[in-house]
């Protein structure tokens, strides 16, 4: 992935999203932010990021995994294959 690529950062911790955004933008990546599972799914469909950084544990327990399962179950080849890196504090 080259600089200028679009990365979607998803976490319910807004401070962490802001920190990751600053670091990634400092490396010339375009960053899209989302703060929950529904926002993440909408952002993937709307923004078509090159990579998703996704929190595992959000307010609804393991919602991060539900986002992955939802995307991987889509018929749209892009949505079913977008690269995802899971983030977790556990």
Secondary structure, 3 states (H helix, E strand, C coil): CCCCCEEEEECCCHHHHHHHHHHHHHCCCEEEEECCHHHHHHHHHHHCCCEEEEECCECCECHHHHHHHHHHCCCCHHHHHCEEEEECCC
